[in-house]
Amino acid sequence: MRIIGYGVVGLGEADRYIENTLKEFARLCDDVVLCLNNAGKKEKELIKKYGFRSYEDPREWGKFQPIMKEYLIRKKVAELKPDICLPLDMDEIYDSKLTKAEVSTVLGNNDGGYVFIANLIGDEKHYSPSLSFWDARIWRWDERFLGMDRQPVHCGMIPKLYYFHGVYLPVLLKHYGLMHKEERQRKAERYDVYDPEAQWKGKAYYDALRSDIPIEDFSEDTMREVVKKEVLGYGYQHKKIPMPEEKRFIYVRRKKDGYVFDMGEAEWKTLQEDKNRNNDFEYVSDVKMDVAEDVFVPPPIVDDPLECKTCGFIAKSDFGLTVHQRKHAESSVQTAQISDNTGS
C-alpha cells in the first residue's frame, strides 16, 4: 500500500513549523511531493535535507489556490503512483501514536476519511473547542475523482467528491498555525484581501481570529480517546463514491467550414450510419469531462537562484554557488591558456 504525502510550502515556513511537518511526512509516507509557492532559500534547504520532491508554482495563492492544488494532484502526485494520499499543511502534525500501517487500516475500504483537527491556542497544552473541527484529509487514489472545489479560498486539501463520501476516522491531527495571536491576525488580514465579503467562510470565523478565543486544556492522550469514542458512536461506516453513468462526448469537425463542436458518442455513431451525412464530419478528439484546461497549464518557470546557469548544478547556499562558479571560471582560463600555447 503506497502512501503519498503532498502539500504547499510558502515563504517564511522555515521559521515556523515546517520541519515538524516534514518529519511527519517522512514518518507516515512512502514518497512526498511539495509545491513551492514563492518559498525561500531556508524552506528549499529543509526540503532538500529530507530528500522530498518539489517544484515551483509562483501563482498568487489567494486567487489560484484550487488550480494549483489540482495541478499538484493530477500531474505531480499522479506520477508517484499512490494508493492512499496524505496531505498536510506546513503547520500540522498527526497524533504521535498514529503509525504508517494504521493510515491504511483506519481508512479501510472507504474512499475518503475525516480526521479531527485540534487548533492549538497559546501553547501545546491548550486548544480551542470552537475552532476545532472534522476535515476530510486521508483519501484513496482514483483518477476519476480528482477535481478540486473551485472556490478561490477554503477549497480544501483534497478533491471535492471525497468531502461528500468520507467517513469519520479515529484520527487526531494537531494544527499549530493559529497558536499565537499575531499569526491569527495575519491570517485574518489575508482573508480581508481574498474574501472581504466572507463569501467562502462565515464571518464569525474571521471575527474569531481577531478576538480572545476561549480555550481549554489539551492533552494528546485524552483527546485521542475522545476522538475514538466519538467515532465509535457513529456505528459502522462504509461509503464509496458512486460511479456516475458514463456518457462519452467527442469533438468533431464539420468539413465544409472547419467548425469544431462537441457531440455525444451515441449521436456520433448514429451519424456514421447515415450514408448521406457520414462524410460531412470528422472525429477530432475525446472531450475530457470535469477537467478545466487551466489545470493542465504548467506553472510559470522560476529560476532557482542557487542553480548554476552553466551546468545546472544546484548549490546548497550562495557561498557554495560562488565556489562552484569559480571552478568554471578557472577551467575557462586553463582552456584559453592551452589554446594559446597550442597556437604558438
Secondary structure, 3 states (H helix, E strand, C coil): CCEEEEEEEECCHHHCCHHHHHHHHHHHCCEEEEEEECCCHHHHHHHHHHCCEEEECCCCHHHHHHHHHHHHHHHHHHHHCCCEEEECCCCEEECCCCCHHHHHHHHCCCCEEEEEEEEECCCCCEECCCCCEEEEEEEECCCCCCCCCCCCCCCCCCCCHHHHCEEEEEEEEEECCCCCHHHHHHHHHHHHHHCCCCCCCCHHHHHHHHCCCCCEECCHHHHHHHHHHHHHHCCCCCCCCCCCCCCCEEEEEECCCCCEEEEEHHHHHHHHCCCCCCCCEEEEEECCCCCCHHHHCCCCCCCCCCECCCCCCECCCHHHHHHHHHHHHHHHHHHHHHHHHHHC
